[in-house]
Amino acid sequence: MHAQDDRDQFAPPRPPARLRAIALAVLAHAILIGALTWGVNWKTSVDAPAVQAELWSAVPQQAAPRAVEPPAPTPEPKPEPTPA
């Protein structure tokens, strides 16, 4: 006989697969927690600097003097017309 025939016709339906749903939820949460943990820890390693600079002297240099502005040109007097 079939398994369906063994059940009473008026019996309530079988409960849904609750154990499988709980197992999938726990698995999904474990994957999410693992991804978050990896995402936080991926940058904790100390990386060597990509660029290095070597200072040859710590003496500050004097700034260059400011450029002297040339004096403004004096306006030339306008020629006056000569009487004819």
mmCIF file of the N, C-alpha and C atoms, coordinates in Angstrom:
data_MODEL
# 
_entry.id   MODEL 
# 
loop_
_atom_site.group_PDB 
_atom_site.id 
_atom_site.type_symbol 
_atom_site.label_atom_id 
_atom_site.label_alt_id 
_atom_site.label_comp_id 
_atom_site.label_asym_id 
_atom_site.label_entity_id 
_atom_site.label_seq_id 
_atom_site.pdbx_PDB_ins_code 
_atom_site.Cartn_x 
_atom_site.Cartn_y 
_atom_site.Cartn_z 
_atom_site.occupancy 
_atom_site.B_iso_or_equiv 
_atom_site.pdbx_formal_charge 
_atom_site.auth_seq_id 
_atom_site.auth_comp_id 
_atom_site.auth_asym_id 
_atom_site.auth_atom_id 
_atom_site.pdbx_PDB_model_num 
ATOM 1   N N  . MET A 1 1  ? 0.812  -1.190  0.000   1.00 0.00 ? 1  MET A N  1 
ATOM 2   C CA . MET A 1 1  ? 0.000  0.000   0.000   1.00 0.00 ? 1  MET A CA 1 
ATOM 3   C C  . MET A 1 1  ? 0.852  1.247   0.000   1.00 0.00 ? 1  MET A C  1 
ATOM 4   N N  . HIS A 1 2  ? 0.233  2.295   -0.439  1.00 0.00 ? 2  HIS A N  1 
ATOM 5   C CA . HIS A 1 2  ? 0.929  3.574   -0.475  1.00 0.00 ? 2  HIS A CA 1 
ATOM 6   C C  . HIS A 1 2  ? 0.890  4.244   0.895   1.00 0.00 ? 2  HIS A C  1 
ATOM 7   N N  . ALA A 1 3  ? 1.821  5.175   1.102   1.00 0.00 ? 3  ALA A N  1 
ATOM 8   C CA . ALA A 1 3  ? 1.881  5.872   2.380   1.00 0.00 ? 3  ALA A CA 1 
ATOM 9   C C  . ALA A 1 3  ? 0.665  6.774   2.554   1.00 0.00 ? 3  ALA A C  1 
ATOM 10  N N  . GLN A 1 4  ? 0.125  7.294   1.482   1.00 0.00 ? 4  GLN A N  1 
ATOM 11  C CA . GLN A 1 4  ? -1.048 8.154   1.586   1.00 0.00 ? 4  GLN A CA 1 
ATOM 12  C C  . GLN A 1 4  ? -2.265 7.356   2.043   1.00 0.00 ? 4  GLN A C  1 
ATOM 13  N N  . ASP A 1 5  ? -2.331 6.132   1.645   1.00 0.00 ? 5  ASP A N  1 
ATOM 14  C CA . ASP A 1 5  ? -3.469 5.306   2.022   1.00 0.00 ? 5  ASP A CA 1 
ATOM 15  C C  . ASP A 1 5  ? -3.438 4.961   3.505   1.00 0.00 ? 5  ASP A C  1 
ATOM 16  N N  . ASP A 1 6  ? -2.262 4.990   4.135   1.00 0.00 ? 6  ASP A N  1 
ATOM 17  C CA . ASP A 1 6  ? -2.138 4.666   5.552   1.00 0.00 ? 6  ASP A CA 1 
ATOM 18  C C  . ASP A 1 6  ? -2.695 5.778   6.433   1.00 0.00 ? 6  ASP A C  1 
ATOM 19  N N  . ARG A 1 7  ? -2.748 6.976   5.944   1.00 0.00 ? 7  ARG A N  1 
ATOM 20  C CA . ARG A 1 7  ? -3.225 8.108   6.753   1.00 0.00 ? 7  ARG A CA 1 
ATOM 21  C C  . ARG A 1 7  ? -4.750 8.185   6.693   1.00 0.00 ? 7  ARG A C  1 
ATOM 22  N N  . ASP A 1 8  ? -5.281 8.662   7.760   1.00 0.00 ? 8  ASP A N  1 
ATOM 23  C CA . ASP A 1 8  ? -6.729 8.841   7.812   1.00 0.00 ? 8  ASP A CA 1 
ATOM 24  C C  . ASP A 1 8  ? -7.120 9.993   6.905   1.00 0.00 ? 8  ASP A C  1 
ATOM 25  N N  . GLN A 1 9  ? -8.224 9.862   6.267   1.00 0.00 ? 9  GLN A N  1 
ATOM 26  C CA . GLN A 1 9  ? -8.662 10.877  5.314   1.00 0.00 ? 9  GLN A CA 1 
ATOM 27  C C  . GLN A 1 9  ? -8.955 12.193  6.012   1.00 0.00 ? 9  GLN A C  1 
ATOM 28  N N  . PHE A 1 10 ? -9.421 12.155  7.236   1.00 0.00 ? 10 PHE A N  1 
ATOM 29  C CA . PHE A 1 10 ? -9.808 13.367  7.945   1.00 0.00 ? 10 PHE A CA 1 
ATOM 30  C C  . PHE A 1 10 ? -8.725 13.865  8.912   1.00 0.00 ? 10 PHE A C  1 
ATOM 31  N N  . ALA A 1 11 ? -7.583 13.266  8.875   1.00 0.00 ? 11 ALA A N  1 
ATOM 32  C CA . ALA A 1 11 ? -6.481 13.693  9.749   1.00 0.00 ? 11 ALA A CA 1 
ATOM 33  C C  . ALA A 1 11 ? -5.927 15.021  9.227   1.00 0.00 ? 11 ALA A C  1 
ATOM 34  N N  . PRO A 1 12 ? -5.413 15.849  10.119  1.00 0.00 ? 12 PRO A N  1 
ATOM 35  C CA . PRO A 1 12 ? -4.826 17.114  9.667   1.00 0.00 ? 12 PRO A CA 1 
ATOM 36  C C  . PRO A 1 12 ? -3.600 16.841  8.804   1.00 0.00 ? 12 PRO A C  1 
ATOM 37  N N  . PRO A 1 13 ? -3.268 17.779  7.956   1.00 0.00 ? 13 PRO A N  1 
ATOM 38  C CA . PRO A 1 13 ? -2.105 17.557  7.088   1.00 0.00 ? 13 PRO A CA 1 
ATOM 39  C C  . PRO A 1 13 ? -0.820 17.470  7.903   1.00 0.00 ? 13 PRO A C  1 
ATOM 40  N N  . ARG A 1 14 ? 0.162  16.830  7.319   1.00 0.00 ? 14 ARG A N  1 
ATOM 41  C CA . ARG A 1 14 ? 1.445  16.694  8.004   1.00 0.00 ? 14 ARG A CA 1 
ATOM 42  C C  . ARG A 1 14 ? 2.093  18.068  8.150   1.00 0.00 ? 14 ARG A C  1 
ATOM 43  N N  . PRO A 1 15 ? 2.794  18.263  9.230   1.00 0.00 ? 15 PRO A N  1 
ATOM 44  C CA . PRO A 1 15 ? 3.463  19.568  9.402   1.00 0.00 ? 15 PRO A CA 1 
ATOM 45  C C  . PRO A 1 15 ? 4.514  19.757  8.309   1.00 0.00 ? 15 PRO A C  1 
ATOM 46  N N  . PRO A 1 16 ? 4.709  20.981  7.910   1.00 0.00 ? 16 PRO A N  1 
ATOM 47  C CA . PRO A 1 16 ? 5.717  21.216  6.870   1.00 0.00 ? 16 PRO A CA 1 
ATOM 48  C C  . PRO A 1 16 ? 7.106  20.824  7.369   1.00 0.00 ? 16 PRO A C  1 
ATOM 49  N N  . ALA A 1 17 ? 8.018  20.765  6.468   1.00 0.00 ? 17 ALA A N  1 
ATOM 50  C CA . ALA A 1 17 ? 9.384  20.327  6.788   1.00 0.00 ? 17 ALA A CA 1 
ATOM 51  C C  . ALA A 1 17 ? 10.078 21.387  7.630   1.00 0.00 ? 17 ALA A C  1 
ATOM 52  N N  . ARG A 1 18 ? 9.712  21.427  8.898   1.00 0.00 ? 18 ARG A N  1 
ATOM 53  C CA . ARG A 1 18 ? 10.225 22.464  9.795   1.00 0.00 ? 18 ARG A CA 1 
ATOM 54  C C  . ARG A 1 18 ? 11.713 22.259  10.084  1.00 0.00 ? 18 ARG A C  1 
ATOM 55  N N  . LEU A 1 19 ? 12.125 21.033  10.227  1.00 0.00 ? 19 LEU A N  1 
ATOM 56  C CA . LEU A 1 19 ? 13.528 20.755  10.535  1.00 0.00 ? 19 LEU A CA 1 
ATOM 57  C C  . LEU A 1 19 ? 14.427 21.201  9.380   1.00 0.00 ? 19 LEU A C  1 
ATOM 58  N N  . ARG A 1 20 ? 14.000 20.946  8.164   1.00 0.00 ? 20 ARG A N  1 
ATOM 59  C CA . ARG A 1 20 ? 14.791 21.362  7.005   1.00 0.00 ? 20 ARG A CA 1 
ATOM 60  C C  . ARG A 1 20 ? 14.857 22.890  6.915   1.00 0.00 ? 20 ARG A C  1 
ATOM 61  N N  . ALA A 1 21 ? 13.761 23.573  7.209   1.00 0.00 ? 21 ALA A N  1 
ATOM 62  C CA . ALA A 1 21 ? 13.746 25.034  7.171   1.00 0.00 ? 21 ALA A CA 1 
ATOM 63  C C  . ALA A 1 21 ? 14.684 25.620  8.223   1.00 0.00 ? 21 ALA A C  1 
ATOM 64  N N  . ILE A 1 22 ? 14.669 25.050  9.413   1.00 0.00 ? 22 ILE A N  1 
ATOM 65  C CA . ILE A 1 22 ? 15.558 25.533  10.478  1.00 0.00 ? 22 ILE A CA 1 
ATOM 66  C C  . ILE A 1 22 ? 17.013 25.285  10.098  1.00 0.00 ? 22 ILE A C  1 
ATOM 67  N N  . ALA A 1 23 ? 17.299 24.125  9.531   1.00 0.00 ? 23 ALA A N  1 
ATOM 68  C CA . ALA A 1 23 ? 18.675 23.816  9.132   1.00 0.00 ? 23 ALA A CA 1 
ATOM 69  C C  . ALA A 1 23 ? 19.158 24.779  8.045   1.00 0.00 ? 23 ALA A C  1 
ATOM 70  N N  . LEU A 1 24 ? 18.303 25.084  7.076   1.00 0.00 ? 24 LEU A N  1 
ATOM 71  C CA . LEU A 1 24 ? 18.696 26.036  6.027   1.00 0.00 ? 24 LEU A CA 1 
ATOM 72  C C  . LEU A 1 24 ? 18.896 27.440  6.589   1.00 0.00 ? 24 LEU A C  1 
ATOM 73  N N  . ALA A 1 25 ? 18.065 27.852  7.540   1.00 0.00 ? 25 ALA A N  1 
ATOM 74  C CA . ALA A 1 25 ? 18.221 29.171  8.156   1.00 0.00 ? 25 ALA A CA 1 
ATOM 75  C C  . ALA A 1 25 ? 19.533 29.261  8.930   1.00 0.00 ? 25 ALA A C  1 
ATOM 76  N N  . VAL A 1 26 ? 19.864 28.213  9.676   1.00 0.00 ? 26 VAL A N  1 
ATOM 77  C CA . VAL A 1 26 ? 21.127 28.196  10.427  1.00 0.00 ? 26 VAL A CA 1 
ATOM 78  C C  . VAL A 1 26 ? 22.310 28.223  9.465   1.00 0.00 ? 26 VAL A C  1 
ATOM 79  N N  . LEU A 1 27 ? 22.227 27.465  8.387   1.00 0.00 ? 27 LEU A N  1 
ATOM 80  C CA . LEU A 1 27 ? 23.300 27.453  7.395   1.00 0.00 ? 27 LEU A CA 1 
ATOM 81  C C  . LEU A 1 27 ? 23.471 28.828  6.743   1.00 0.00 ? 27 LEU A C  1 
ATOM 82  N N  . ALA A 1 28 ? 22.364 29.466  6.384   1.00 0.00 ? 28 ALA A N  1 
ATOM 83  C CA . ALA A 1 28 ? 22.446 30.794  5.765   1.00 0.00 ? 28 ALA A CA 1 
ATOM 84  C C  . ALA A 1 28 ? 23.048 31.808  6.730   1.00 0.00 ? 28 ALA A C  1 
ATOM 85  N N  . HIS A 1 29 ? 22.652 31.758  7.996   1.00 0.00 ? 29 HIS A N  1 
ATOM 86  C CA . HIS A 1 29 ? 23.218 32.690  8.975   1.00 0.00 ? 29 HIS A CA 1 
ATOM 87  C C  . HIS A 1 29 ? 24.704 32.420  9.201   1.00 0.00 ? 29 HIS A C  1 
ATOM 88  N N  . ALA A 1 30 ? 25.097 31.169  9.215   1.00 0.00 ? 30 ALA A N  1 
ATOM 89  C CA . ALA A 1 30 ? 26.518 30.843  9.383   1.00 0.00 ? 30 ALA A CA 1 
ATOM 90  C C  . ALA A 1 30 ? 27.335 31.377  8.208   1.00 0.00 ? 30 ALA A C  1 
ATOM 91  N N  . ILE A 1 31 ? 26.800 31.259  7.005   1.00 0.00 ? 31 ILE A N  1 
ATOM 92  C CA . ILE A 1 31 ? 27.508 31.797  5.832   1.00 0.00 ? 31 ILE A CA 1 
ATOM 93  C C  . ILE A 1 31 ? 27.608 33.315  5.920   1.00 0.00 ? 31 ILE A C  1 
ATOM 94  N N  . LEU A 1 32 ? 26.534 33.978  6.323   1.00 0.00 ? 32 LEU A N  1 
ATOM 95  C CA . LEU A 1 32 ? 26.571 35.437  6.455   1.00 0.00 ? 32 LEU A CA 1 
ATOM 96  C C  . LEU A 1 32 ? 27.559 35.885  7.529   1.00 0.00 ? 32 LEU A C  1 
ATOM 97  N N  . ILE A 1 33 ? 27.569 35.212  8.660   1.00 0.00 ? 33 ILE A N  1 
ATOM 98  C CA . ILE A 1 33 ? 28.515 35.569  9.727   1.00 0.00 ? 33 ILE A CA 1 
ATOM 99  C C  . ILE A 1 33 ? 29.946 35.339  9.257   1.00 0.00 ? 33 ILE A C  1 
ATOM 100 N N  . GLY A 1 34 ? 30.181 34.250  8.548   1.00 0.00 ? 34 GLY A N  1 
ATOM 101 C CA . GLY A 1 34 ? 31.525 33.999  8.007   1.00 0.00 ? 34 GLY A CA 1 
ATOM 102 C C  . GLY A 1 34 ? 31.944 35.067  7.010   1.00 0.00 ? 34 GLY A C  1 
ATOM 103 N N  . ALA A 1 35 ? 31.030 35.485  6.141   1.00 0.00 ? 35 ALA A N  1 
ATOM 104 C CA . ALA A 1 35 ? 31.356 36.525  5.159   1.00 0.00 ? 35 ALA A CA 1 
ATOM 105 C C  . ALA A 1 35 ? 31.639 37.853  5.846   1.00 0.00 ? 35 ALA A C  1 
ATOM 106 N N  . LEU A 1 36 ? 30.864 38.198  6.859   1.00 0.00 ? 36 LEU A N  1 
ATOM 107 C CA . LEU A 1 36 ? 31.112 39.442  7.592   1.00 0.00 ? 36 LEU A CA 1 
ATOM 108 C C  . LEU A 1 36 ? 32.444 39.396  8.333   1.00 0.00 ? 36 LEU A C  1 
ATOM 109 N N  . THR A 1 37 ? 32.758 38.262  8.932   1.00 0.00 ? 37 THR A N  1 
ATOM 110 C CA . THR A 1 37 ? 34.032 38.125  9.636   1.00 0.00 ? 37 THR A CA 1 
ATOM 111 C C  . THR A 1 37 ? 35.196 38.258  8.670   1.00 0.00 ? 37 THR A C  1 
ATOM 112 N N  . TRP A 1 38 ? 35.110 37.625  7.522   1.00 0.00 ? 38 TRP A N  1 
ATOM 113 C CA . TRP A 1 38 ? 36.174 37.737  6.521   1.00 0.00 ? 38 TRP A CA 1 
ATOM 114 C C  . TRP A 1 38 ? 36.262 39.166  5.997   1.00 0.00 ? 38 TRP A C  1 
ATOM 115 N N  . GLY A 1 39 ? 35.136 39.824  5.815   1.00 0.00 ? 39 GLY A N  1 
ATOM 116 C CA . GLY A 1 39 ? 35.136 41.194  5.315   1.00 0.00 ? 39 GLY A CA 1 
ATOM 117 C C  . GLY A 1 39 ? 35.778 42.167  6.285   1.00 0.00 ? 39 GLY A C  1 
ATOM 118 N N  . VAL A 1 40 ? 35.639 41.918  7.568   1.00 0.00 ? 40 VAL A N  1 
ATOM 119 C CA . VAL A 1 40 ? 36.244 42.803  8.560   1.00 0.00 ? 40 VAL A CA 1 
ATOM 120 C C  . VAL A 1 40 ? 37.732 42.508  8.702   1.00 0.00 ? 40 VAL A C  1 
ATOM 121 N N  . ASN A 1 41 ? 38.132 41.257  8.622   1.00 0.00 ? 41 ASN A N  1 
ATOM 122 C CA . ASN A 1 41 ? 39.518 40.865  8.867   1.00 0.00 ? 41 ASN A CA 1 
ATOM 123 C C  . ASN A 1 41 ? 40.411 40.904  7.639   1.00 0.00 ? 41 ASN A C  1 
ATOM 124 N N  . TRP A 1 42 ? 39.910 41.176  6.474   1.00 0.00 ? 42 TRP A N  1 
ATOM 125 C CA . TRP A 1 42 ? 40.748 41.074  5.275   1.00 0.00 ? 42 TRP A CA 1 
ATOM 126 C C  . TRP A 1 42 ? 41.801 42.164  5.215   1.00 0.00 ? 42 TRP A C  1 
ATOM 127 N N  . LYS A 1 43 ? 41.619 43.285  5.912   1.00 0.00 ? 43 LYS A N  1 
ATOM 128 C CA . LYS A 1 43 ? 42.565 44.388  5.831   1.00 0.00 ? 43 LYS A CA 1 
ATOM 129 C C  . LYS A 1 43 ? 43.417 44.519  7.089   1.00 0.00 ? 43 LYS A C  1 
ATOM 130 N N  . THR A 1 44 ? 43.451 43.529  7.958   1.00 0.00 ? 44 THR A N  1 
ATOM 131 C CA . THR A 1 44 ? 44.218 43.654  9.192   1.00 0.00 ? 44 THR A CA 1 
ATOM 132 C C  . THR A 1 44 ? 45.695 43.345  9.004   1.00 0.00 ? 44 THR A C  1 
ATOM 133 N N  . SER A 1 45 ? 46.087 42.764  7.883   1.00 0.00 ? 45 SER A N  1 
ATOM 134 C CA . SER A 1 45 ? 47.505 42.463  7.683   1.00 0.00 ? 45 SER A CA 1 
ATOM 135 C C  . SER A 1 45 ? 48.267 43.752  7.390   1.00 0.00 ? 45 SER A C  1 
ATOM 136 N N  . VAL A 1 46 ? 49.508 43.799  7.876   1.00 0.00 ? 46 VAL A N  1 
ATOM 137 C CA . VAL A 1 46 ? 50.336 44.982  7.695   1.00 0.00 ? 46 VAL A CA 1 
ATOM 138 C C  . VAL A 1 46 ? 50.970 44.914  6.309   1.00 0.00 ? 46 VAL A C  1 
ATOM 139 N N  . ASP A 1 47 ? 50.688 45.906  5.513   1.00 0.00 ? 47 ASP A N  1 
ATOM 140 C CA . ASP A 1 47 ? 51.259 45.962  4.175   1.00 0.00 ? 47 ASP A CA 1 
ATOM 141 C C  . ASP A 1 47 ? 52.488 46.865  4.184   1.00 0.00 ? 47 ASP A C  1 
ATOM 142 N N  . ALA A 1 48 ? 53.487 46.501  3.400   1.00 0.00 ? 48 ALA A N  1 
ATOM 143 C CA . ALA A 1 48 ? 54.675 47.337  3.272   1.00 0.00 ? 48 ALA A CA 1 
ATOM 144 C C  . ALA A 1 48 ? 54.303 48.583  2.470   1.00 0.00 ? 48 ALA A C  1 
ATOM 145 N N  . PRO A 1 49 ? 54.881 49.719  2.819   1.00 0.00 ? 49 PRO A N  1 
ATOM 146 C CA . PRO A 1 49 ? 54.545 50.932  2.061   1.00 0.00 ? 49 PRO A CA 1 
ATOM 147 C C  . PRO A 1 49 ? 55.005 50.806  0.613   1.00 0.00 ? 49 PRO A C  1 
ATOM 148 N N  . ALA A 1 50 ? 54.245 51.371  -0.276  1.00 0.00 ? 50 ALA A N  1 
ATOM 149 C CA . ALA A 1 50 ? 54.554 51.272  -1.704  1.00 0.00 ? 50 ALA A CA 1 
ATOM 150 C C  . ALA A 1 50 ? 55.639 52.272  -2.098  1.00 0.00 ? 50 ALA A C  1 
ATOM 151 N N  . VAL A 1 51 ? 55.766 53.370  -1.362  1.00 0.00 ? 51 VAL A N  1 
ATOM 152 C CA . VAL A 1 51 ? 56.730 54.414  -1.698  1.00 0.00 ? 51 VAL A CA 1 
ATOM 153 C C  . VAL A 1 51 ? 57.559 54.719  -0.455  1.00 0.00 ? 51 VAL A C  1 
ATOM 154 N N  . GLN A 1 52 ? 58.858 54.883  -0.651  1.00 0.00 ? 52 GLN A N  1 
ATOM 155 C CA . GLN A 1 52 ? 59.723 55.274  0.450   1.00 0.00 ? 52 GLN A CA 1 
ATOM 156 C C  . GLN A 1 52 ? 60.427 56.569  0.074   1.00 0.00 ? 52 GLN A C  1 
ATOM 157 N N  . ALA A 1 53 ? 60.662 57.414  1.055   1.00 0.00 ? 53 ALA A N  1 
ATOM 158 C CA . ALA A 1 53 ? 61.362 58.674  0.827   1.00 0.00 ? 53 ALA A CA 1 
ATOM 159 C C  . ALA A 1 53 ? 62.538 58.753  1.791   1.00 0.00 ? 53 ALA A C  1 
ATOM 160 N N  . GLU A 1 54 ? 63.649 59.264  1.298   1.00 0.00 ? 54 GLU A N  1 
ATOM 161 C CA . GLU A 1 54 ? 64.833 59.412  2.126   1.00 0.00 ? 54 GLU A CA 1 
ATOM 162 C C  . GLU A 1 54 ? 65.126 60.899  2.271   1.00 0.00 ? 54 GLU A C  1 
ATOM 163 N N  . LEU A 1 55 ? 65.160 61.369  3.521   1.00 0.00 ? 55 LEU A N  1 
ATOM 164 C CA . LEU A 1 55 ? 65.451 62.774  3.778   1.00 0.00 ? 55 LEU A CA 1 
ATOM 165 C C  . LEU A 1 55 ? 66.957 62.935  3.915   1.00 0.00 ? 55 LEU A C  1 
ATOM 166 N N  . TRP A 1 56 ? 67.536 63.832  3.128   1.00 0.00 ? 56 TRP A N  1 
ATOM 167 C CA . TRP A 1 56 ? 68.980 64.033  3.164   1.00 0.00 ? 56 TRP A CA 1 
ATOM 168 C C  . TRP A 1 56 ? 69.385 65.074  4.185   1.00 0.00 ? 56 TRP A C  1 
ATOM 169 N N  . SER A 1 57 ? 68.556 66.054  4.428   1.00 0.00 ? 57 SER A N  1 
ATOM 170 C CA . SER A 1 57 ? 68.880 67.046  5.450   1.00 0.00 ? 57 SER A CA 1 
ATOM 171 C C  . SER A 1 57 ? 67.580 67.546  6.058   1.00 0.00 ? 57 SER A C  1 
ATOM 172 N N  . ALA A 1 58 ? 67.677 67.880  7.330   1.00 0.00 ? 58 ALA A N  1 
ATOM 173 C CA . ALA A 1 58 ? 66.502 68.368  8.031   1.00 0.00 ? 58 ALA A CA 1 
ATOM 174 C C  . ALA A 1 58 ? 66.529 69.882  8.153   1.00 0.00 ? 58 ALA A C  1 
ATOM 175 N N  . VAL A 1 59 ? 67.478 70.537  7.459   1.00 0.00 ? 59 VAL A N  1 
ATOM 176 C CA . VAL A 1 59 ? 67.609 71.987  7.552   1.00 0.00 ? 59 VAL A CA 1 
ATOM 177 C C  . VAL A 1 59 ? 66.581 72.628  6.620   1.00 0.00 ? 59 VAL A C  1 
ATOM 178 N N  . PRO A 1 60 ? 65.759 73.522  7.143   1.00 0.00 ? 60 PRO A N  1 
ATOM 179 C CA . PRO A 1 60 ? 64.797 74.182  6.260   1.00 0.00 ? 60 PRO A CA 1 
ATOM 180 C C  . PRO A 1 60 ? 65.511 75.163  5.328   1.00 0.00 ? 60 PRO A C  1 
ATOM 181 N N  . GLN A 1 61 ? 65.021 75.269  4.125   1.00 0.00 ? 61 GLN A N  1 
ATOM 182 C CA . GLN A 1 61 ? 65.619 76.180  3.151   1.00 0.00 ? 61 GLN A CA 1 
ATOM 183 C C  . GLN A 1 61 ? 64.879 77.507  3.176   1.00 0.00 ? 61 GLN A C  1 
ATOM 184 N N  . GLN A 1 62 ? 65.639 78.573  2.907   1.00 0.00 ? 62 GLN A N  1 
ATOM 185 C CA . GLN A 1 62 ? 65.040 79.902  2.886   1.00 0.00 ? 62 GLN A CA 1 
ATOM 186 C C  . GLN A 1 62 ? 64.260 80.074  1.589   1.00 0.00 ? 62 GLN A C  1 
ATOM 187 N N  . ALA A 1 63 ? 63.131 80.697  1.706   1.00 0.00 ? 63 ALA A N  1 
ATOM 188 C CA . ALA A 1 63 ? 62.294 80.915  0.530   1.00 0.00 ? 63 ALA A CA 1 
ATOM 189 C C  . ALA A 1 63 ? 62.950 81.939  -0.387  1.00 0.00 ? 63 ALA A C  1 
ATOM 190 N N  . ALA A 1 64 ? 62.675 81.828  -1.660  1.00 0.00 ? 64 ALA A N  1 
ATOM 191 C CA . ALA A 1 64 ? 63.219 82.776  -2.639  1.00 0.00 ? 64 ALA A CA 1 
ATOM 192 C C  . ALA A 1 64 ? 62.607 84.152  -2.388  1.00 0.00 ? 64 ALA A C  1 
ATOM 193 N N  . PRO A 1 65 ? 63.396 85.213  -2.637  1.00 0.00 ? 65 PRO A N  1 
ATOM 194 C CA . PRO A 1 65 ? 62.844 86.555  -2.416  1.00 0.00 ? 65 PRO A CA 1 
ATOM 195 C C  . PRO A 1 65 ? 61.717 86.833  -3.413  1.00 0.00 ? 65 PRO A C  1 
ATOM 196 N N  . ARG A 1 66 ? 60.823 87.691  -2.989  1.00 0.00 ? 66 ARG A N  1 
ATOM 197 C CA . ARG A 1 66 ? 59.704 88.034  -3.862  1.00 0.00 ? 66 ARG A CA 1 
ATOM 198 C C  . ARG A 1 66 ? 60.204 88.874  -5.031  1.00 0.00 ? 66 ARG A C  1 
ATOM 199 N N  . ALA A 1 67 ? 59.564 88.678  -6.155  1.00 0.00 ? 67 ALA A N  1 
ATOM 200 C CA . ALA A 1 67 ? 59.940 89.440  -7.347  1.00 0.00 ? 67 ALA A CA 1 
ATOM 201 C C  . ALA A 1 67 ? 59.542 90.904  -7.160  1.00 0.00 ? 67 ALA A C  1 
ATOM 202 N N  . VAL A 1 68 ? 60.452 91.785  -7.589  1.00 0.00 ? 68 VAL A N  1 
ATOM 203 C CA . VAL A 1 68 ? 60.186 93.218  -7.467  1.00 0.00 ? 68 VAL A CA 1 
ATOM 204 C C  . VAL A 1 68 ? 59.325 93.630  -8.657  1.00 0.00 ? 68 VAL A C  1 
ATOM 205 N N  . GLU A 1 69 ? 58.237 94.320  -8.364  1.00 0.00 ? 69 GLU A N  1 
ATOM 206 C CA . GLU A 1 69 ? 57.361 94.761  -9.441  1.00 0.00 ? 69 GLU A CA 1 
ATOM 207 C C  . GLU A 1 69 ? 57.988 95.970  -10.130 1.00 0.00 ? 69 GLU A C  1 
ATOM 208 N N  . PRO A 1 70 ? 57.968 95.995  -11.452 1.00 0.00 ? 70 PRO A N  1 
ATOM 209 C CA . PRO A 1 70 ? 58.514 97.164  -12.142 1.00 0.00 ? 70 PRO A CA 1 
ATOM 210 C C  . PRO A 1 70 ? 57.617 98.373  -11.878 1.00 0.00 ? 70 PRO A C  1 
ATOM 211 N N  . PRO A 1 71 ? 58.229 99.571  -11.845 1.00 0.00 ? 71 PRO A N  1 
ATOM 212 C CA . PRO A 1 71 ? 57.410 100.763 -11.573 1.00 0.00 ? 71 PRO A CA 1 
ATOM 213 C C  . PRO A 1 71 ? 56.416 100.992 -12.712 1.00 0.00 ? 71 PRO A C  1 
ATOM 214 N N  . ALA A 1 72 ? 55.297 101.555 -12.349 1.00 0.00 ? 72 ALA A N  1 
ATOM 215 C CA . ALA A 1 72 ? 54.264 101.822 -13.351 1.00 0.00 ? 72 ALA A CA 1 
ATOM 216 C C  . ALA A 1 72 ? 54.776 102.885 -14.323 1.00 0.00 ? 72 ALA A C  1 
ATOM 217 N N  . PRO A 1 73 ? 54.508 102.747 -15.615 1.00 0.00 ? 73 PRO A N  1 
ATOM 218 C CA . PRO A 1 73 ? 54.992 103.746 -16.576 1.00 0.00 ? 73 PRO A CA 1 
ATOM 219 C C  . PRO A 1 73 ? 54.277 105.080 -16.355 1.00 0.00 ? 73 PRO A C  1 
ATOM 220 N N  . THR A 1 74 ? 55.051 106.126 -16.507 1.00 0.00 ? 74 THR A N  1 
ATOM 221 C CA . THR A 1 74 ? 54.463 107.464 -16.339 1.00 0.00 ? 74 THR A CA 1 
ATOM 222 C C  . THR A 1 74 ? 53.711 107.813 -17.614 1.00 0.00 ? 74 THR A C  1 
ATOM 223 N N  . PRO A 1 75 ? 52.550 108.404 -17.479 1.00 0.00 ? 75 PRO A N  1 
ATOM 224 C CA . PRO A 1 75 ? 51.792 108.745 -18.684 1.00 0.00 ? 75 PRO A CA 1 
ATOM 225 C C  . PRO A 1 75 ? 52.487 109.877 -19.449 1.00 0.00 ? 75 PRO A C  1 
ATOM 226 N N  . GLU A 1 76 ? 52.510 109.712 -20.754 1.00 0.00 ? 76 GLU A N  1 
ATOM 227 C CA . GLU A 1 76 ? 53.131 110.754 -21.593 1.00 0.00 ? 76 GLU A CA 1 
ATOM 228 C C  . GLU A 1 76 ? 52.143 111.905 -21.749 1.00 0.00 ? 76 GLU A C  1 
ATOM 229 N N  . PRO A 1 77 ? 52.652 113.133 -21.760 1.00 0.00 ? 77 PRO A N  1 
ATOM 230 C CA . PRO A 1 77 ? 51.739 114.275 -21.938 1.00 0.00 ? 77 PRO A CA 1 
ATOM 231 C C  . PRO A 1 77 ? 51.176 114.276 -23.363 1.00 0.00 ? 77 PRO A C  1 
ATOM 232 N N  . LYS A 1 78 ? 49.919 114.662 -23.471 1.00 0.00 ? 78 LYS A N  1 
ATOM 233 C CA . LYS A 1 78 ? 49.291 114.716 -24.781 1.00 0.00 ? 78 LYS A CA 1 
ATOM 234 C C  . LYS A 1 78 ? 49.838 115.930 -25.538 1.00 0.00 ? 78 LYS A C  1 
ATOM 235 N N  . PRO A 1 79 ? 50.130 115.748 -26.808 1.00 0.00 ? 79 PRO A N  1 
ATOM 236 C CA . PRO A 1 79 ? 50.614 116.918 -27.576 1.00 0.00 ? 79 PRO A CA 1 
ATOM 237 C C  . PRO A 1 79 ? 49.480 117.917 -27.779 1.00 0.00 ? 79 PRO A C  1 
ATOM 238 N N  . GLU A 1 80 ? 49.814 119.166 -27.557 1.00 0.00 ? 80 GLU A N  1 
ATOM 239 C CA . GLU A 1 80 ? 48.805 120.214 -27.738 1.00 0.00 ? 80 GLU A CA 1 
ATOM 240 C C  . GLU A 1 80 ? 48.806 120.661 -29.195 1.00 0.00 ? 80 GLU A C  1 
ATOM 241 N N  . PRO A 1 81 ? 47.644 120.939 -29.737 1.00 0.00 ? 81 PRO A N  1 
ATOM 242 C CA . PRO A 1 81 ? 47.621 121.390 -31.137 1.00 0.00 ? 81 PRO A CA 1 
ATOM 243 C C  . PRO A 1 81 ? 48.249 122.789 -31.267 1.00 0.00 ? 81 PRO A C  1 
ATOM 244 N N  . THR A 1 82 ? 48.963 122.958 -32.321 1.00 0.00 ? 82 THR A N  1 
ATOM 245 C CA . THR A 1 82 ? 49.582 124.272 -32.568 1.00 0.00 ? 82 THR A CA 1 
ATOM 246 C C  . THR A 1 82 ? 48.588 125.156 -33.310 1.00 0.00 ? 82 THR A C  1 
ATOM 247 N N  . PRO A 1 83 ? 48.507 126.425 -32.930 1.00 0.00 ? 83 PRO A N  1 
ATOM 248 C CA . PRO A 1 83 ? 47.574 127.313 -33.649 1.00 0.00 ? 83 PRO A CA 1 
ATOM 249 C C  . PRO A 1 83 ? 48.069 127.561 -35.072 1.00 0.00 ? 83 PRO A C  1 
ATOM 250 N N  . ALA A 1 84 ? 47.209 127.615 -36.002 1.00 0.00 ? 84 ALA A N  1 
ATOM 251 C CA . ALA A 1 84 ? 47.591 127.818 -37.385 1.00 0.00 ? 84 ALA A CA 1 
ATOM 252 C C  . ALA A 1 84 ? 47.529 129.232 -37.822 1.00 0.00 ? 84 ALA A C  1 
# 
